[in-house]
């Protein structure tokens, strides 16, 4: 039972570099989410998707982009990494809005 | 307006004593409510959920929560804390999005 899989688990980037955080789920969930978690700040929604081909901004979308070409995959892209994007990133999915979200184990990203 | 408020950022209990983690929500209707637990370097794991059935909800690892509409609360309890319960706990509710509280860090003292 893979659930939600995030790769990589850890990454260090230099300022200005770009990278893609991968997220895939094998539960055929329509809804997928990207959050960032900073110490003592809880979870902040970056982007979400209600199905393949449909994405929308969350609370903190600046500096990030997403795509959703398939039901399974929801990658998050950082184009020009900045120190403020140092965080732990979580991907989640759910079959419906009133159902609980299933989380990956996170990607720990440091930008130096 | 804050949709979910966790009233304590840190809670410390002794092993074997009861746990109470408090959560209030704001909503004009009865939302679906959830408690999640996050252990260090892990993602969030669902403890329990309320979806307008019984107001007292039982979850995993001996946790339960009671939905009180009159108080707009969904507090998490456990009769006897175990060392393995030490973690971060998040209350959440549904709406047009998923709203999380800012978390409560539970410390269990041996």
Interface residues (C-beta under 8 A of the other chain):
Chain A: X4 X33 X40 X41 X42 X43 X45 X48 X58 X90 X92 X94 X97 X98 X99 X100 X101 X102 X103 X104 X105 X106 X108
Chain B: X9 X32 X34 X36 X41 X42 X43 X44 X45 X46 X49 X51 X90 X92 X94 X96 X97 X98 X100 X101 X102 X103
